[in-house]
Amino acid sequence: MDDKEKLISILKRINGRGYKAYLDLNGNYDFGLFSLTIKHVQRDPFASPSLLQVNVYNNSFPAELYENITRKIALEDYISRAFRKGVNNSPISRRGSGKSGILLIDCGNQEILQRSSVNISEDNLELRFQLGLPARGRRIMGNEAQKILIKILPEIVFASCFYENLPVEEVTTHVKSFEDAEYLRSQLEGEGLVAFIADGSILPRESGVSSKPLPGAVTFKSPTTLRVSLKTIQDEIVTGMGIPEGVNLIVGGGYHGKSTLLRAVELGVYNHIPRDGRELVITRADAVKIRAEDGRRVEKVDVKSFIHHPPGMGDTSRFSTENASGSTSQATNIIEALEAGSRLLLFDEDTSATNFMIRDERMQRLVSKDKEPITPFIDRVDELYQEQGVSSVLVMGGSGDYFQKADTVIMMDHYQPYNVTLEARKVADEMPLNRRRESRGKFTYKERYPHPESIKPDKGKRLKLDSKGVNQLVIGPEFVDLSQVEQLVESSQTRAIGYALYQFSKSREDSLKRKSNICEVLDYLETKMNQEGLDFLAPPGRSQPHNLLRPRRYEIAAAMNRLRTLRVDS
């Protein structure tokens, strides 16, 4: 390993030369309390910034802050945010051409999740980040690079990566908040709950493009009849609204907070940073948002429990299409979520196909059942819970047909919840439905077995695998549209999904040599990530990735199912 004086001498030597002379920087440099590794140098100032790594020797953080995986994830998240804050507070600027002077670390927004940019262990703290090496035109600005690498970067490292230089209470609060959320989630099943919203939570967000809390928003207060008490890991009592297992309706007038509550529950599968307002909005980890998705591809999904012999389509136990309708796509999304292991489905009428959710008495009289291939969800929702253990939470402001199916009815009024279950049952008794139940047979579906070789990340001989924002995955020649997969939160998560699909496509593990169904594939990927971390996902040539965020199994499955090259057996 060279010392930083060698780095300085190289920068002086290449000052003013062509940009490719920056390649001479590749290597390891000792800065005393930490080392700097320049892993990959961009070949052009307009290309993706260079990859750097810092390793802090003799990590100074107390061991109790990262003694288990829960605390480790939270602390690593905090350090990545502290590094970004240090960058924002530094005098570094985008001087020069292209990406000159950009210093980036992959870190979170409002959610806290395992990511690959920081890794802490007993004797080491590792950070992976990017730097746009400065140039004027395509000529090296050696003095500016020296200022960044020798002066500014060490100041950022000392401010963010050494425990004694950080606000201790803030660090502890960040870790404790994450740990409390995990502990509360672990209690939900035992309490017969699918979600918990703590009193005092702030659910509304700043805007459609900002996930920060809305200033001045009404704080959440649980109705007395749904209030439960849970304990944090330090035995502190937290009160709030428990949404029980079963069929749950969220009703109310427009603009009163129905969808806001559901959205908070959707994202309650993730833990949030302190002062987000949703730190103690906790949902079971297997919750999946279901919606209609016109135009999506479907590959041999067994939707017969919802769609039975539509004209021109034949047997729907192996239903395939390149262009699904609203109802068939919503039926498909349910089956695929169950295949992946979900037992909690979330619906909003605004994004659902009406003819899939309800079919009233008048329509039954006009259009006889022999002419209607769709079994509406209303005729399966209670069976799903009673026989399959699948709970549902539905926003339903325009139809009261679900009153007779609901175990719990929550009304939102001026952003406050009220338990109106008894009132809804009274309405259902006084105005009974005369519609006929239309389900055919018991709810069942066939397992599917994906072909690894049908996932094709190699475009010719070149690996093509990346995300384009949160909503698009590039995998080989294909652009996979994930804009309707609503629980994705960051592009790094989408990228990690692509890497996970790559690992499945290339896997030669004994556990996957035999034919594996989708749930077994997801189990395998989760086990490997648990054992080896996110570095397991990296394809050849992309080792020690700096920009991955741990994906859920349900979003991995969603991406796989939307691949137009996917082939399965069933």
C-alpha positions as CSV (number, residue, x, y, z in Angstrom):
1,M,0.0,0.0,0.0
2,D,1.3,3.5,-0.9
3,D,1.0,6.5,1.3
4,K,-0.9,9.6,0.5
5,E,2.4,11.4,-0.6
6,K,2.5,9.0,-3.5
7,L,-1.1,10.0,-4.4
8,I,-0.1,13.7,-4.3
9,S,2.9,13.1,-6.5
10,I,0.8,11.3,-9.1
11,L,-1.7,14.1,-9.2
12,K,1.1,16.7,-9.7
13,R,2.6,14.6,-12.5
14,I,-0.7,14.1,-14.4
15,N,-1.9,17.7,-14.0
16,G,-3.0,19.1,-17.3
17,R,-2.7,15.8,-19.2
18,G,-5.4,14.0,-21.0
19,Y,-8.2,12.5,-18.8
20,K,-7.1,8.9,-19.3
21,A,-3.9,9.7,-17.2
22,Y,-6.2,9.5,-14.2
23,L,-5.9,5.7,-14.6
24,D,-2.6,6.0,-12.9
25,L,-4.5,6.7,-9.6
26,N,-5.8,3.1,-9.3
27,G,-4.5,1.6,-6.1
28,N,-4.5,1.8,-2.3
29,Y,-3.3,4.7,-0.2
30,D,-2.6,4.9,3.5
31,F,-4.0,8.1,5.2
32,G,-3.0,7.1,8.7
33,L,-6.4,6.4,10.4
34,F,-7.9,5.1,7.2
35,S,-7.0,3.9,3.8
36,L,-8.3,5.1,0.4
37,T,-8.8,2.7,-2.5
38,I,-9.4,4.0,-5.9
39,K,-11.1,1.0,-7.5
40,H,-12.2,2.2,-10.8
41,V,-11.4,5.4,-12.7
42,Q,-13.9,6.8,-15.2
43,R,-12.4,7.1,-18.6
44,D,-14.1,10.4,-19.4
45,P,-15.4,13.3,-17.3
46,F,-18.9,12.7,-18.7
47,A,-18.9,9.0,-17.8
48,S,-20.3,7.6,-14.5
49,P,-18.1,8.9,-11.7
50,S,-15.1,6.9,-10.4
51,L,-15.5,4.3,-7.7
52,L,-13.7,4.8,-4.4
53,Q,-13.6,3.0,-1.1
54,V,-12.5,4.1,2.4
55,N,-11.6,1.6,5.1
56,V,-11.4,3.1,8.6
57,Y,-9.0,1.0,10.8
58,N,-10.0,0.2,14.4
59,N,-13.6,1.2,14.0
60,S,-14.4,3.4,17.1
61,F,-18.2,2.7,17.3
62,P,-19.3,0.8,20.5
63,A,-19.9,-2.8,19.7
64,E,-23.4,-2.7,21.1
65,L,-24.5,-0.4,18.3
66,Y,-24.0,-3.2,15.7
67,E,-24.0,-6.4,17.8
68,N,-26.9,-7.9,15.8
69,I,-28.1,-7.5,12.2
70,T,-31.0,-5.2,13.2
71,R,-28.6,-2.7,14.9
72,K,-26.0,-3.1,12.2
73,I,-28.4,-2.1,9.4
74,A,-29.5,0.9,11.3
75,L,-26.0,2.1,12.2
76,E,-24.7,1.6,8.6
77,D,-27.7,3.6,7.4
78,Y,-26.9,6.4,9.8
79,I,-23.2,6.5,8.7
80,S,-24.2,6.8,5.1
81,R,-26.4,9.7,5.9
82,A,-23.7,11.3,8.0
83,F,-21.3,11.0,5.1
84,R,-23.8,12.6,2.7
85,K,-24.3,15.4,5.2
86,G,-20.6,15.9,5.4
87,V,-20.5,16.2,1.6
88,N,-23.3,18.7,1.6
89,N,-21.5,20.8,4.2
90,S,-18.1,20.6,2.5
91,P,-16.7,23.2,0.1
92,I,-16.7,20.6,-2.7
93,S,-18.3,21.9,-5.9
94,R,-19.0,20.8,-9.4
95,R,-16.2,22.7,-11.0
96,G,-15.1,21.6,-14.5
97,S,-16.7,19.6,-17.2
98,G,-19.1,16.7,-17.1
99,K,-19.4,15.1,-13.6
100,S,-16.3,16.9,-12.2
101,G,-16.4,17.3,-8.5
102,I,-19.5,15.2,-7.8
103,L,-19.1,13.2,-4.6
104,L,-21.9,10.6,-4.1
105,I,-22.8,7.9,-1.6
106,D,-25.8,5.7,-2.0
107,C,-28.0,6.5,1.1
108,G,-31.6,6.6,2.0
109,N,-34.6,8.9,1.8
110,Q,-37.2,8.3,4.5
111,E,-36.8,4.5,4.7
112,I,-34.0,2.5,6.5
113,L,-32.9,-0.6,4.7
114,Q,-29.8,-2.7,4.3
115,R,-27.6,-1.2,1.6
116,S,-24.1,-2.0,0.2
117,S,-22.5,1.4,0.5
118,V,-21.5,0.9,4.2
119,N,-20.3,-2.2,6.0
120,I,-19.2,-2.2,9.6
121,S,-17.4,-5.0,11.5
122,E,-15.5,-5.3,14.7
123,D,-12.2,-4.0,13.3
124,N,-13.2,-2.1,10.2
125,L,-15.6,0.4,8.7
126,E,-15.9,0.3,5.0
127,L,-17.6,3.0,2.8
128,R,-18.1,2.7,-1.0
129,F,-18.8,5.9,-3.0
130,Q,-18.3,7.7,-6.2
131,L,-16.2,10.8,-7.2
132,G,-16.2,12.7,-10.4
133,L,-12.5,13.3,-11.0
134,P,-12.3,17.0,-12.1
135,A,-11.3,18.1,-15.5
136,R,-11.5,21.2,-17.7
137,G,-12.7,19.9,-21.0
138,R,-10.8,16.6,-21.1
139,R,-7.7,17.9,-19.3
140,I,-7.0,16.8,-15.8
141,M,-7.4,19.5,-13.0
142,G,-4.8,17.9,-10.8
143,N,-4.8,20.7,-8.2
144,E,-8.5,20.5,-7.8
145,A,-8.4,16.7,-7.5
146,Q,-5.7,17.1,-4.9
147,K,-7.8,19.5,-2.9
148,I,-10.7,17.0,-2.9
149,L,-8.8,13.8,-2.2
150,I,-6.2,15.1,0.2
151,K,-8.1,17.8,2.1
152,I,-11.9,17.7,1.7
153,L,-12.4,13.9,1.7
154,P,-10.5,13.2,4.9
155,E,-12.5,16.0,6.6
156,I,-15.7,14.3,5.6
157,V,-14.4,10.9,6.7
158,F,-13.4,12.2,10.1
159,A,-16.7,14.0,10.6
160,S,-18.9,11.0,9.6
161,C,-17.0,7.8,10.3
162,F,-15.5,8.4,13.8
163,Y,-17.9,7.9,16.7
164,E,-16.4,10.6,18.9
165,N,-17.1,13.2,16.2
166,L,-20.8,12.4,15.8
167,P,-23.8,13.5,18.0
168,V,-24.0,10.4,20.2
169,E,-27.6,10.8,21.2
170,E,-28.6,11.2,17.5
171,V,-26.8,8.0,16.6
172,T,-28.4,6.1,19.5
173,T,-31.9,7.4,18.6
174,H,-31.5,6.3,15.0
175,V,-30.5,2.7,16.0
176,K,-33.1,2.5,18.8
177,S,-35.9,3.7,16.5
178,F,-35.1,1.1,13.9
179,E,-34.9,-1.6,16.6
180,D,-38.2,-0.6,18.2
181,A,-39.9,-0.8,14.8
182,E,-38.6,-4.3,14.2
183,Y,-39.6,-5.4,17.7
184,L,-43.1,-4.1,17.2
185,R,-43.4,-5.9,13.9
186,S,-42.4,-9.1,15.5
187,Q,-45.4,-8.8,17.9
188,L,-48.1,-8.3,15.2
189,E,-48.9,-11.9,14.4
190,G,-49.1,-12.9,18.1
191,E,-51.5,-10.1,18.7
192,G,-53.7,-11.1,15.7
193,L,-52.8,-7.8,13.8
194,V,-51.8,-7.0,10.3
195,A,-50.7,-3.4,11.0
196,F,-50.2,-0.9,13.8
197,I,-50.4,2.9,13.6
198,A,-49.1,4.6,16.7
199,D,-51.0,7.5,18.3
200,G,-49.2,10.8,17.2
201,S,-48.1,9.5,13.9
202,I,-48.1,11.8,10.9
203,L,-49.3,10.1,7.8
204,P,-49.8,12.8,5.1
205,R,-46.7,13.5,3.0
206,E,-45.4,16.9,1.8
207,S,-46.3,16.3,-1.8
208,G,-46.6,13.7,-4.5
209,V,-42.9,13.9,-5.2
210,S,-41.7,14.3,-1.6
211,S,-42.0,11.6,1.1
212,K,-41.2,14.1,3.9
213,P,-44.0,14.7,6.4
214,L,-46.5,17.4,5.6
215,P,-45.9,20.4,7.9
216,G,-48.9,21.1,10.2
217,A,-50.6,17.8,9.4
218,V,-53.2,16.3,11.7
219,T,-51.6,13.7,14.0
220,F,-53.1,10.3,14.1
221,K,-55.3,9.2,17.0
222,S,-56.7,5.7,17.4
223,P,-60.4,5.1,18.0
224,T,-60.8,3.7,21.5
225,T,-62.3,0.4,20.3
226,L,-59.3,-0.4,18.1
227,R,-56.6,0.9,20.4
228,V,-54.0,-1.6,21.4
229,S,-50.8,-1.4,23.5
230,L,-47.5,-2.9,22.3
231,K,-44.1,-2.8,24.0
232,T,-40.8,-1.6,22.6
233,I,-37.7,-3.6,23.2
234,Q,-37.0,-1.4,26.3
235,D,-40.5,-2.3,27.6
236,E,-41.9,1.1,26.9
237,I,-45.6,1.1,26.1
238,V,-46.8,2.4,22.7
239,T,-50.5,2.8,22.0
240,G,-52.2,3.1,18.6
241,M,-54.7,1.6,16.2
242,G,-54.3,-2.1,15.5
243,I,-55.8,-3.4,12.2
244,P,-56.8,-6.9,12.9
245,E,-56.4,-10.0,10.7
246,G,-59.4,-10.7,8.5
247,V,-61.3,-8.5,6.0
248,N,-60.8,-4.8,6.7
249,L,-62.5,-1.9,5.0
250,I,-61.4,1.7,5.0
251,V,-64.3,4.0,4.1
252,G,-65.1,7.7,4.2
253,G,-65.6,10.7,2.0
254,G,-63.2,12.0,-0.7
255,Y,-60.1,13.8,0.6
256,H,-60.6,12.6,4.2
257,G,-57.5,10.4,4.3
258,K,-58.5,6.9,3.1
259,S,-55.8,6.4,0.6
260,T,-53.3,8.3,2.9
261,L,-53.9,5.7,5.6
262,L,-53.6,2.8,3.1
263,R,-50.3,4.3,1.7
264,A,-48.9,4.5,5.2
265,V,-49.8,0.8,5.7
266,E,-48.3,-0.1,2.3
267,L,-44.9,1.5,3.3
268,G,-45.2,0.2,6.9
269,V,-43.4,-2.9,5.6
270,Y,-40.3,-0.6,5.9
271,N,-38.9,1.2,8.9
272,H,-38.5,4.9,8.8
273,I,-36.0,7.5,10.1
274,P,-36.7,9.5,13.3
275,R,-39.0,12.5,12.8
276,D,-40.5,11.0,9.6
277,G,-43.9,10.7,11.4
278,R,-44.2,7.0,10.4
279,E,-41.5,5.6,12.7
280,L,-44.2,3.5,14.5
281,V,-46.4,2.8,11.5
282,I,-45.7,-0.9,11.3
283,T,-47.1,-3.4,8.8
284,R,-46.5,-7.2,8.5
285,A,-43.6,-7.8,6.3
286,D,-45.6,-9.9,3.8
287,A,-48.0,-7.1,2.8
288,V,-48.4,-6.6,-1.0
289,K,-50.3,-3.8,-2.7
290,I,-52.6,-5.2,-5.4
291,R,-53.9,-3.1,-8.4
292,A,-55.1,-3.4,-11.9
293,E,-52.3,-3.2,-14.5
294,D,-53.6,-2.9,-18.0
295,G,-51.1,-4.1,-20.7
296,R,-48.8,-6.2,-18.5
297,R,-47.6,-9.6,-19.6
298,V,-48.8,-12.8,-17.9
299,E,-47.0,-16.2,-18.2
300,K,-49.1,-19.3,-17.4
301,V,-50.7,-18.0,-14.2
302,D,-53.6,-20.0,-12.7
303,V,-56.3,-17.4,-12.5
304,K,-59.3,-19.9,-12.8
305,S,-60.5,-19.0,-9.3
306,F,-61.2,-15.5,-10.6
307,I,-61.4,-15.8,-14.4
308,H,-63.3,-18.9,-15.9
309,H,-63.3,-19.7,-19.6
310,P,-63.4,-16.2,-21.1
311,P,-64.4,-16.1,-24.8
312,G,-61.4,-17.1,-27.0
313,M,-59.0,-17.8,-24.1
314,G,-59.9,-21.3,-23.1
315,D,-58.4,-22.8,-20.0
316,T,-57.4,-20.1,-17.5
317,S,-55.5,-22.5,-15.2
318,R,-52.4,-21.7,-17.4
319,F,-53.4,-18.2,-18.4
320,S,-51.0,-16.3,-20.7
321,T,-51.2,-12.9,-22.5
322,E,-49.0,-10.2,-23.8
323,N,-51.6,-7.5,-23.0
324,A,-53.7,-8.2,-19.9
325,S,-56.9,-6.3,-19.2
326,G,-57.6,-4.5,-15.9
327,S,-59.5,-7.5,-14.4
328,T,-57.2,-10.2,-15.6
329,S,-54.1,-8.3,-14.5
330,Q,-55.5,-7.7,-11.0
331,A,-56.4,-11.4,-10.7
332,T,-52.9,-12.3,-11.8
333,N,-51.3,-9.9,-9.3
334,I,-53.2,-11.6,-6.5
335,I,-52.1,-15.1,-7.5
336,E,-48.5,-14.0,-8.0
337,A,-48.4,-12.3,-4.6
338,L,-49.7,-15.5,-3.0
339,E,-47.2,-17.6,-4.9
340,A,-44.4,-15.4,-3.4
341,G,-45.7,-16.0,0.1
342,S,-47.9,-13.0,0.9
343,R,-50.8,-13.5,3.3
344,L,-51.8,-9.8,3.4
345,L,-53.3,-8.0,0.4
346,L,-53.9,-4.3,0.1
347,F,-56.4,-2.7,-2.3
348,D,-57.5,0.8,-3.2
349,E,-60.6,1.2,-5.3
350,D,-59.0,4.1,-7.2
351,T,-56.4,1.7,-8.8
352,S,-58.7,-1.4,-9.0
353,A,-60.8,-2.7,-11.9
354,T,-64.4,-2.1,-10.9
355,N,-65.7,-5.3,-12.6
356,F,-63.1,-7.3,-10.7
357,M,-64.0,-5.9,-7.3
358,I,-67.8,-5.9,-7.4
359,R,-70.8,-7.1,-9.5
360,D,-74.1,-6.0,-8.1
361,E,-77.6,-7.5,-8.3
362,R,-78.8,-5.4,-11.2
363,M,-75.8,-6.4,-13.3
364,Q,-76.4,-10.0,-12.4
365,R,-80.0,-9.8,-13.6
366,L,-79.0,-8.1,-16.9
367,V,-75.8,-10.1,-17.6
368,S,-76.3,-13.7,-16.6
369,K,-73.5,-15.7,-15.0
370,D,-73.0,-17.9,-18.0
371,K,-72.0,-14.7,-19.9
372,E,-69.7,-13.4,-17.2
373,P,-66.3,-15.2,-16.8
374,I,-65.1,-13.0,-13.9
375,T,-65.7,-14.1,-10.3
376,P,-65.5,-10.8,-8.5
377,F,-63.2,-10.4,-5.5
378,I,-66.2,-9.8,-3.2
379,D,-67.0,-13.5,-3.6
380,R,-63.5,-14.7,-2.7
381,V,-62.4,-12.2,0.0
382,D,-63.9,-14.0,3.0
383,E,-62.9,-17.4,1.7
384,L,-59.3,-16.3,1.3
385,Y,-59.2,-15.4,4.9
386,Q,-61.2,-18.3,6.4
387,E,-59.5,-21.1,4.3
388,Q,-56.2,-19.6,3.2
389,G,-55.4,-17.3,6.1
390,V,-55.0,-14.3,3.7
391,S,-56.1,-11.0,5.2
392,S,-57.2,-8.0,3.1
393,V,-57.3,-4.2,3.7
394,L,-59.5,-2.4,1.2
395,V,-60.2,1.3,0.6
396,M,-63.8,1.3,-0.6
397,G,-65.6,4.6,-0.6
398,G,-68.0,4.0,-3.5
399,S,-69.7,0.7,-2.7
400,G,-71.2,-0.7,0.4
401,D,-71.4,-4.3,-0.9
402,Y,-68.4,-5.3,1.1
403,F,-70.1,-4.4,4.4
404,Q,-71.5,-7.9,4.8
405,K,-68.0,-9.4,4.2
406,A,-66.0,-7.0,6.5
407,D,-64.7,-8.0,9.9
408,T,-63.6,-4.4,10.6
409,V,-64.7,-1.1,9.1
410,I,-62.7,2.0,9.7
411,M,-64.1,5.4,8.6
412,M,-61.7,8.3,7.9
413,D,-63.1,11.7,8.7
414,H,-60.8,14.7,8.5
415,Y,-57.8,12.4,8.7
416,Q,-59.0,10.8,11.9
417,P,-60.1,7.1,12.1
418,Y,-63.4,5.9,13.6
419,N,-64.4,2.3,14.1
420,V,-67.8,2.0,12.4
421,T,-68.0,-1.8,12.2
422,L,-71.3,-2.0,14.1
423,E,-72.8,0.8,12.1
424,A,-71.8,-0.9,8.8
425,R,-73.3,-4.2,10.0
426,K,-76.5,-2.4,10.9
427,V,-76.7,-0.9,7.4
428,A,-76.0,-4.4,5.9
429,D,-78.8,-5.9,8.0
430,E,-81.3,-3.1,7.1
431,M,-80.4,-3.1,3.4
432,P,-79.6,-6.8,2.6
433,L,-78.0,-7.6,-0.7
434,N,-79.9,-9.9,-2.9
435,R,-77.0,-10.5,-5.3
436,R,-75.9,-14.2,-5.7
437,R,-72.5,-15.4,-4.7
438,E,-70.7,-16.3,-7.9
439,S,-67.6,-18.2,-7.0
440,R,-67.1,-21.5,-8.7
441,G,-65.5,-24.2,-6.5
442,K,-62.8,-23.7,-3.9
443,F,-60.1,-21.1,-4.3
444,T,-57.0,-22.9,-5.6
445,Y,-54.0,-22.2,-7.8
446,K,-51.1,-24.2,-9.3
447,E,-47.5,-23.6,-8.5
448,R,-45.2,-22.4,-11.3
449,Y,-41.6,-23.4,-12.0
450,P,-39.6,-20.7,-13.7
451,H,-36.8,-21.5,-16.3
452,P,-33.6,-19.8,-15.2
453,E,-32.3,-19.7,-18.8
454,S,-35.3,-17.6,-19.8
455,I,-34.0,-14.7,-17.8
456,K,-31.5,-13.2,-20.3
457,P,-29.3,-10.4,-18.8
458,D,-26.6,-10.9,-21.5
459,K,-27.2,-8.8,-24.6
460,G,-25.0,-10.6,-26.9
461,K,-21.8,-11.2,-24.9
462,R,-22.2,-8.0,-22.9
463,L,-24.0,-8.0,-19.5
464,K,-26.7,-5.3,-19.5
465,L,-28.2,-5.0,-16.1
466,D,-29.2,-1.7,-14.4
467,S,-32.1,0.4,-13.2
468,K,-33.5,3.5,-14.8
469,G,-34.9,5.3,-11.8
470,V,-37.2,3.4,-9.4
471,N,-39.7,2.3,-12.0
472,Q,-37.7,0.7,-14.8
473,L,-35.3,-2.3,-14.8
474,V,-33.0,-2.9,-17.7
475,I,-32.2,-6.6,-18.1
476,G,-30.5,-7.7,-21.3
477,P,-32.5,-6.4,-24.3
478,E,-35.6,-5.8,-22.2
479,F,-36.9,-2.8,-20.3
480,V,-39.2,-4.0,-17.5
481,D,-41.9,-1.6,-16.4
482,L,-42.2,-1.6,-12.6
483,S,-44.2,1.7,-12.4
484,Q,-47.2,-0.2,-11.0
485,V,-45.2,-2.1,-8.4
486,E,-46.0,0.5,-5.7
487,Q,-43.9,-0.6,-2.8
488,L,-40.5,0.0,-4.5
489,V,-38.9,3.0,-2.9
490,E,-35.4,3.6,-4.5
491,S,-33.6,2.9,-7.8
492,S,-30.9,1.0,-5.8
493,Q,-33.6,-1.5,-4.8
494,T,-34.6,-1.9,-8.5
495,R,-31.0,-2.4,-9.4
496,A,-30.6,-5.1,-6.7
497,I,-33.7,-6.9,-8.1
498,G,-32.0,-7.1,-11.5
499,Y,-28.9,-8.5,-9.8
500,A,-31.0,-11.0,-7.9
501,L,-32.6,-12.2,-11.2
502,Y,-29.1,-12.5,-12.7
503,Q,-28.0,-14.7,-9.8
504,F,-31.1,-17.0,-10.3
505,S,-30.4,-17.1,-14.1
506,K,-26.8,-18.3,-13.5
507,S,-27.3,-20.4,-10.4
508,R,-25.7,-23.8,-10.2
509,E,-26.5,-24.3,-6.5
510,D,-27.6,-27.8,-5.5
511,S,-30.8,-26.4,-4.0
512,L,-31.8,-25.2,-7.4
513,K,-30.6,-27.9,-9.7
514,R,-34.0,-29.6,-9.3
515,K,-37.0,-27.9,-10.6
516,S,-37.9,-25.1,-8.1
517,N,-41.1,-23.2,-7.8
518,I,-41.2,-19.5,-7.5
519,C,-41.4,-19.5,-3.7
520,E,-38.4,-21.8,-3.5
521,V,-36.4,-19.5,-5.8
522,L,-37.2,-16.6,-3.5
523,D,-36.3,-18.5,-0.4
524,Y,-32.9,-19.3,-2.0
525,L,-32.2,-15.7,-2.9
526,E,-33.2,-14.5,0.6
527,T,-31.1,-17.2,2.3
528,K,-28.0,-16.2,0.3
529,M,-28.6,-12.5,1.0
530,N,-29.0,-13.3,4.7
531,Q,-25.8,-15.3,4.7
532,E,-23.5,-13.3,2.4
533,G,-25.1,-9.8,2.4
534,L,-25.8,-7.8,-0.7
535,D,-22.3,-8.6,-2.2
536,F,-23.8,-12.0,-3.1
537,L,-25.9,-10.3,-5.8
538,A,-23.0,-8.8,-7.7
539,P,-22.4,-10.2,-11.2
540,P,-18.8,-10.8,-12.4
541,G,-16.9,-7.6,-12.9
542,R,-19.1,-5.7,-10.5
543,S,-17.8,-7.1,-7.2
544,Q,-18.3,-5.1,-4.0
545,P,-21.1,-3.0,-5.4
546,H,-21.7,0.5,-4.0
547,N,-25.3,1.1,-5.0
548,L,-27.6,-1.8,-3.9
549,L,-30.5,-1.7,-1.5
550,R,-32.1,-4.9,-0.1
551,P,-35.2,-5.8,-2.1
552,R,-38.2,-7.7,-0.7
553,R,-39.0,-11.1,-2.2
554,Y,-42.3,-9.8,-3.4
555,E,-40.8,-7.1,-5.7
556,I,-38.2,-9.6,-7.0
557,A,-41.1,-11.8,-7.9
558,A,-43.0,-8.9,-9.5
559,A,-40.0,-8.1,-11.7
560,M,-39.6,-11.7,-12.7
561,N,-43.2,-12.1,-13.6
562,R,-43.1,-9.0,-15.8
563,L,-40.2,-10.2,-17.9
564,R,-41.4,-10.7,-21.4
565,T,-38.8,-13.5,-21.9
566,L,-39.9,-15.5,-18.8
567,R,-40.9,-19.1,-19.4
568,V,-42.4,-21.3,-16.7
569,D,-43.7,-24.8,-16.2
570,S,-46.9,-25.4,-14.2
